[in-house]
Structure formats: structure tokens, C-alpha cells
Amino acid sequence: TQSTFIELWKRGTIYKATRPNNYDWVSGTTIADAEIQYQDIPTKLVYMKFKIRDSSKEIIIASTRPELLCACQTVIVNPDDQRYSDVVGKKITVPVINREVTIRTHHSAQMEFGSGAVMVCSYGDQNDVALFREMKLEEIVAIGTNGLMTEAAGKYAGLKVKQARNQIIEELQNAGVLDKVEDITHRTPVSERSKIPIEIIPMEEYYVRQVDSIEKIRDMGQKIQFYPDMHKQILMNWLDSISIDWPISRRRFYGTEIPIWYCSNCAEPHVPEPGKYYKPWAQKAPFEKCTKCDSKEFVGETRTFDTWMDSSVSPLFISKYNKDSEFFKKTYPATLRPQAKDIVRTWLYYTILRCEQLTGASPWSEAWIMGYGLDEKGMKMSKSKGNAVDPLPIIEKFGA
């Protein structure tokens, strides 16, 4: 894992950036889109009154995230929505927060949804992320890495998200700017590991470039023979959903260490030569001085890799990539990848991506996608759900 990371680092395929990321505040780490599941969760749809400056007119805006009012930086309406043609460009007051923002047009505002007006906050969902980037809005970090409201939330700072939401609904009611509240079921992104709703928080992480490789991976995927063939569509659907590069750094204790040291003086990252296993948090830097400022003091990286950085190079490991060139020539690519269908978008996809980046070739020609055992409700059996059946007594009684 480390040696292939170093190889891709030298090629410029890996980079560091601060971007809004999916954040699991229970696990305390950034997670990739592939580590998110969606659940239908009961919540409240809150209809709020936004008052237009120098006008008696109000716009009703519905949101499931009223706690993000403090992070609202604009209100958008569809450019074809004639209801708002006379107010585009005008100032509108965010209720409770009492800060003015500008009404703008954007095609993503759906005229038929609610009032057709949408508040854009940092960050309620990935559409907000895209709008902030496109409109060059200044982000306000309303929720911290501890899952609590930040100082930007004013008197709600330090509250849990649900607590802040309930108190803001109450304040909206008391201020006379609450139109109505509906109980709905909302499709909510949750962490695959902790099962809690994720937040989108700006974090500095390392990324593997993947957006530029989508069409190349699509072509490779089309040439792989899937058994059964219908499961190839899982890969194709996942490729259609990718919009950002793969964040690969994790703020976890257990995992493969990221082999990077930083100059204590100028923070320049330094990557060692491959061939050894490195623990930057515990080992002395294998460099004499910084290549940028000549300082001799270094600090080791403490983050670890996403687990799929390890498993995605399994075809290279078994074929002795960069260790035995003759053996590698005879054994790579492999013939078959057997795996379950629920990790097509992770293990299978990341393996194709990483192996293509490193070798220019697909890791195998065939993929055998297996199903899995279901309980009486049709749900996948798993240890975390507690619905799995111990196979040993069954095998002893009935045979394998």
C-alpha cells in the first residue's frame, strides 16, 4: 500500500487539498462517498418566512436543516420562475439570524418544489457544495468536527444538531416567521460504519485523482465479463455518480500509516523511497534536510489510509508487483475476481482504478459477483445487525 502510494505521489496522481468532505463525527474522520448509505429517516420540513428588503413581500422557503440558517449565503430561484422575476438581485433577510443575502437565479432551483425558492447553506448537501463552488460564496462552518454547532451559530453554539434544530424552530415560531412544519420521511446520507447522518465539513485531506479516469474505467469495465452479467450495471451506475476525487486519508488509529513527514519550519511534505514500511508518527524522518528550506526538523503524519487503499492492490500483491518482475509478467493480470455485490462500488471499482493507474491494465478479465444470505425480512445478514445465523450448527446437522 505504502509503496504504491509513493509511486502515485511521484506521478502527481495524489494531492492534498482542503475541501468540503463527508464527515462522520462519531468515528471522527472523513469518509468517501462509497462509505455512505441512504436511509429514510423521519424529520421535519420547516417552512420559513424570508422578508425582502424595502418590500412587504415575503418568500416562504422550506428546509429540513433550519439549524444551518446561520450558514445561509444566498437564496436561489429558477431563472424561468416568473414569480420572482421582480426580486432577483434584491436583498432578503435570513430569519432568526437577521443577516441579509442576495436573491440569485440558478437552474437547480425546482419551480415545482415548495415555493421554488431555495436557501443555499454551507453545507446541507452536495448541491450546496457545488453551488458554493460555482458562485464563489464564502463558506461559514456551522458544525464542528465534534458534531456540535460552532460559534458561527451564535447562542446555539455547543448544541447538538437536533437540539439546535428544535430550538430554532421554537424561535421561528416565537418570532412569527414560521409558516408551518410538516413531518416527513427524508432520504438521509448516513455513515456506513457508525450509522449516523453525516455532515459536510471542510477538511484538509489527501486525494487520489479519479474523475479524469472515469471514461477509461468505464471502457475497462465493459470488457470485463461479469457473472451474472447484470451486476456490471452496479459498476456503471457508480461511475455515473462520481463527481469528486477520492479522499484517501482517515483520522483513525488503526490502519496503514500514510508515509509522509512535514518540515517543521515550512510544512513542506516529504515522501520517502519505497521498499520499507514506515510509521511517521513513531519514526525519525529518513531525510537529512528539507528540500525547500534546508531545515533538519520534521514532524510525521498521524493519519492512516482508507481501508480500500490496502485491498485495492490485492492483484498486485499476489503477482509480486515491483518485487519479482518475471513472476509479475506471468501472473498479471489475474483471471477472476470473486466477491459480493455490495462492494462492487468499493473493492471492485477501487481495484480497477488503482491497478490501471499503476500498470495501465485491468487487474482481471472476469468478475464473479456473489449474492449473500438474507434474513426472514429480506435484509442482508451481518454481525452489526445481529441477524446472522451461526453456520456451524447448521452444517453439523444438515451438512455443507
N, C-alpha and C positions, 0 to 999 in steps of 0.2 A: 504493500500500500504506500509506504513512505517513498520508496524508490520511484514508483510510477508518478507520484505527486511531484517529486523533484524534477522528473523528466518533463512533465507537462508545464511546470513552473518556468523552466528554462525556455520552453517553446512559446510562452506567453498565453497559454490556454487557461491559466489560473490567475486571478487577480483579486485584489482587496478593494472593497467599496462599502460606503455607508448608505444603506437603502432601507426603505420600509420592508420589514420581514414578518412572516408569520411567527408569532412568539407564543410559546407555551409557558405561562408564568408559574405553573405548578412545578414543571420539570426544570424551569429556569434556563431555557435555551431556545434559540432559533430553530425552526423546523422547515423542511421543504414542502412544497405543495403536495408531493406524493405521500407525505405523512399526515395528511388531513383527511378526515372522514366528514360526511354531512349527516346531521340528524335533524329530524323535525322536532323542534322544542317549543313548548308553549311560551309565548311572550306577549308584550303589549305593543300595539301600534298606536302611537301618540300623535294626535293632530294638534298642531300648534299655530298660533296666530303671529305672523311676522308683519310688522307695520311699515309701510312705505313712507319715507321722509316727505314732508310737505304735502301730505295727502291723507284723506280719510280712509283710503283703500287698504285692506289687509289681504295678505296671501296666506292661505292655510297650507302648511307643509306637514306631511305625515312621515314619521320615522320610528324605527324600533330602537334607536340609540339616542334618546334625548340627553343622556349624560355627556354626549360629545358636542353639545351646543357651544361650549367654551372653545372648541377647536374648529368651529364653522368659519370658513374664509370666503365663501361666496354662495349664492343661490343661483341655480341654473333653470332655464326653461327652454323648451324646444323652439328653434328659430321659426318653425311653421305654426306655432301656437298663437293665434290671433288674440287670445285673451290677455296676453301680456305684452303685446307689441308696443303699447304706450308707456311701459315701465322699464323696459330694457335699458340698462345703463344707470338707472337710478339707485339710490341708497335704500337699504332696507335694514331694520333693526332686529337683531337676534334677541328673542325674548329671554328674560331672566338675566342674561349676560349683558344686555343693553349695549352691544357693540354694533356698529354699522358695517355692513358689507355691500358689495355691488351685485346687482342682478345682471347675469350674463346669459347668453344663449349657448346651447350645446345640443348636438343631435342625440346624445344619450338620454336626455330627459324624455320620458314617455308621456305623451299628452293624455293617454287614457288611464294612467296610474294616478290615483288620488286626485290632487289638484293640478298635476302636471308640473309642479314646481318641486325642486329637489335641493336640500341643503348639502353642501359638499364640505366634509369634515376630515381631519387627519386623525385616525383613519377608520372609517366604518367598514369598508370593504375594499376589494381590489379595484373597483371602479373609481373610488375616491383616490386611490394611489395614482391611477392613470390620469385622472383629471388634475391633480396637484402638479404632476409632472408636465402635462401638456400646457396648462395655464400658468405655470411658473408661480404657483402660490406658495406662500411661506407657511411651512408646517408648524403646528402647535402640538406638542406632545402632551396629551391629556391623561394618558395611562402609563404608569411606570412599569419597570420590569418585575416589580413585586405584585403586580396585578391591582394596585391601588391608584386612585386618582392623584394626579400630581398637583403642584402649586398652581398650575395653569387653570385648575378647576375652582380656584378661589376657596370659598368656605366649604366646598365639598372635598377638598384635598384630604387624602388619607383614608377616604371611604372606599369600600369595595365597590365594584362597578354596579352591582344590583342595588346596593344601598343608595348610591348616588342617583341612580335612575329613579328609584321610588321617591326620594326626597325632592328631586327636580320636578317630577310630575305633580307632587303636592304644591310646590312653589308656583308652578304654572297655573294651577287651579286657583290659588290664593290671589295671584296677580291678574286674574281674569283673561289670561292669554291661552287657556286650554280650551280647545273646541270640543274634543271628545277623545275617549280612549277605547280601543277595541281589543278584545282578547283574540289572538290569532295563533296559528302554528307557523313557525318560521324555520325555513331550511338554514341551519346554522353550521358553520365550519367548526369542527372540534378536533382536538389533538388525538391522533390515533393511539398515543401512549397513555395520556392522563385522562382522556375523555372529557376535558373541559373546553368551553368555547375559547378559541384562540383570539389574541389581539394582534393588531398590526402596528409594530413599533420600529422606528428607525434604529438599526443596529449596524455596527461595523463587522463584516464577515468576509470570508474568502468564498470565491465563486469559481465554478468550472463553466466555461463558455459552452452553452448548449443550443441557444436559439439559432445560431448560424448553422448548426448541424442537422436541423430538423428534417430538411428535404433529403439529405444524404441518408439519414437513419430510416426515413420512410422507404426509400428505394431498397435499402438492405432488408428491411422488414418484409417487403413484398416478395423478396426472393427466398426468404426462409420458409420451409414447409412446416406449417403448424398442424398438430394433431390434437383435437379436431380442428379443421380449418377455420371454423367460426371464431375461434379465440384470437385470431390475428387482428380482428377488429378492435379488441381491447387495446392493443398497442397503437393502432391507428387513431383511435379516439383520444388516447393520452397525448399523442404527438400534436393533435389539433388543439389541445388545451394549454400547451406550454407557451408562456409569454415572457418569462424572465429566465436568466441563467440560474444554475443550480447552486444554492448556498450549501457549502460542504463543511463549514466549521460549526462545532457544537460546544456549548458551555456545560459539558458533563465531565465527571471524573473518570468514568470507565470507558475506554475506547483507545484507538490508536492515536498516539500523540502527533500533532502537526509539527513537522521538523523545521521550525523557524526560530531564529534568535533575532532580537532587535537591538540596535545600537542604543546604549543608554543615553547618549548625547543627542543624536539626531533622529532616532527611531527608525532608521533605515532597516528594512527586513533583510536578513541573510539566510540563505538556504545552503546546507552542507552538500557534499558529494554523496551520491547513493552508495549503498554497499553495507551500511550498518543500520542497526535500529537505534533511533535517537529518542531521548527523553529530555527535551529542552528545559522543562521545569526543574529537573534534578541534576542535569549535567552541565559542565563547563562548556562554553561555546567553542567549537572546533575552528575558530578563526583567530588570527593574531590581532587584527585591527579592522575597523570599519572601512569599507571600500569608498565611503563617501566623505567622512570627516577625520579618519585616522584614529578615532577613539578606540581604546582597548577594552572597554567595559560593555557587556552585553546582558540582556535580560531574555530568558527563554519564554516561548509561547506556552500558555497553560491550557489552551483549548484542544479538543480532540476532533477526529473526523466523524462525519455522518457514517453510520454503520455500513451504508451501501457503497461507500468508497472502498471498504475492505472486500465485500462479497462480489463487487462488480469486476474484480480482476481474477476471479477464480479460474477462468480458462487459461489465463496467462501463468498463473501459479502452477497448475498441473502440467503445463507444457514447458516449464523451466525458462520462461521469458527472461532474457538478459543474463541467464546463468549457464545455459548449455545450448549454444546456437544450433548444433546438429540435431539435438533432441527436439528443439522447438520447431525446426523445419519439418520434421517428420510427424509431429503431433498437433500442430496448429494450422488451420482451425480444427476444432473438435467436430464431431458429427452431431451429437444430440444434447439438448438441454432439457432434462425432465424437471418440472416444477409445478406448483399450484397456480391457479388462475388469479388469485387475489394479489399476487406480487408480480404480475406482468408489467405493471407501470413502474415498478421499482427495480427488482432484481434483474428481470429480463431487459428492460429498457436501459438501465444504467450500465449493464454489461455490454450491450451493443455500442452505446455511446463511448465508453472508456476504451474498449478494445479497438474501435475504429480510430479513435484519436491517437492511440499508441502504435497500432500496426497497419492501419489503413484497410483492414479486412474484417469481415463479420466473424464473430467467435465460433459460430457453428452453422450448419446448414439446415438443421431441423430442430423443432421445439415441441416437446410432448407436454401439453398443458393438462394437468390432472384436476379433478374436482376435489371436494373434501366432504367429510362426514357432516351431516346435518342432524339437529335435534328434532323433536316431535313438532316444533313450531316452524321448521324450515330454516332455522338460524344455524350459522356455522358453529361447530363445536370448537371451543377454545378454553384454555385454562383460566383466562381472565374472566370469562363469563360464568365459569363454574358449571357449564352444561355438557362437559365432555364425559364420555363413558370410558372407564378403565378397560383397555382391550384384553389384558392378560386373563382375567377370569373367564371372559367370553371365549377366548381362544382355547383355554384349558377345557372348557365344557363342550364347545362345538367344533374346535379345530380352526386352523387358519384358512 
